[in-house]
Amino acid sequence: MAKIAARAVASGDGWSVADVVCSSGPRDRPFEEQHDHVAIAIVTGGSFQYRGSGVGAGRELMTPGSLLLGNPGQFFECGHEHAQGDRCLAFRYAPQYFAAVVDDAVRGRRERFGSLRLPPVRELSAIVARACAAMRTSAPRAAIAWAELGVRLAVQAMRADSGREVSQSPVSPASLARVTRVIRFIEQHATETLTLAGLAKEARLSPFHFLRTFEDLTGTTPHQYVKRLRLRRAALRLLADQAKILDIALDTGFGDVSNFDRAFRTEFGVNPRTYRIRHGKCP
C-alpha cells in the first residue's frame, strides 16, 4: 500500500517546509492531486514521474538534486512506475507571500512557474546543498534561518525557471524505465568508477542513444549528474562532521583532493574549507 509520511520541519507566516518520504512503487496507481500553494520540492533521494496540468503541462522524471515546481490550482500526479520510493524537502508558500518574495528580485514580475521541473544545474547547486545539509544535520535550526533559506530558494528557482525553455518532446515508458534504472544504479554506486559505456550497458542502450536519452530526461549529462551528486554528498559531509577534507574527497568518489577542490570551487564558488567555515552554523 502506498504511503506518504510528512514531517514538519519549520513554518512561519505564509510558508512551511516538510521532509516528505513516499514509499509508493510500481504497483501503486497514481492519483490526481491539486497544489493549493506555490510548491518547490527538492528531491533528496529516489526518483518518480511528475505530471502536471496547465502551463508547462507534461511529464518529468524527478531525480535527486532536481526541483519540483507547482503553482496554486495546478493539478498533478506523481507516479513510481519503474522504481519504489522517494524523498523530498518540500517548501510551500502562500501565493501572496511568494509574490512578495519574488516581485523585486525577478524581472517581468512573474508569479507562476512556467515548467514542472528544474534539473540539477550549477546555478542551483549551492542552495540545494545547503537545504539538504540543514535537513540532515543534528543541530536545531531557528525558524528565521529556514525562512531565509526558503526566500533564497524561491528567488533562485523563479530566476532559473524564467530563463528556461520547456521541452514538449514525448517521453516513452521504455526510456523512462531505462533511465530510472540508471539513476538508481548511480545512487548506489556513486563512489565507484562510472563510465559512459558502463552506464549505457546498465540501460541496455548504445552509448550515443543513452547519452541523448539521459540528457533529454534529466536535463543534464551523465557526467554532470554523477559529479553533482558526489559534490552534494561532499557538501553534506563538510557540514555534518569534522572529517578531513582529503577523506571526504576520497569517500565521495574523487580520486584526489586537488581534483575535488577544483570541482567544488567551480560548483559552489569557494573551496571546501571556506564552505565549511562559512556555512557550518547556518542553513
Secondary structure, 3 states (H helix, E strand, C coil): CCCEEEEEEEEECCEEEEEEEECCCCCCCCCCEECCCEEEEEEEEECEEEEECCCCCEEEEECCCCEEEECCCCEEEEECCCCCCEEEEEEEECHHHHHHHHHCCCCCCCCCCCCCEECCCHHHHHHHHHHHHHHHCCCCCCHHHHHHHHHHHHHHHHHHHHCCCCCCCCCCHHHHHHHHHHHHHHHHHCCCCCCHHHHHHHHCCCHHHHHHHHHHHHCCCHHHHHHHHHHHHHHHHHHHCCCCHHHHHHHCCCCCHHHHHHHHHHHHCCCHHHHHHHHCCCC
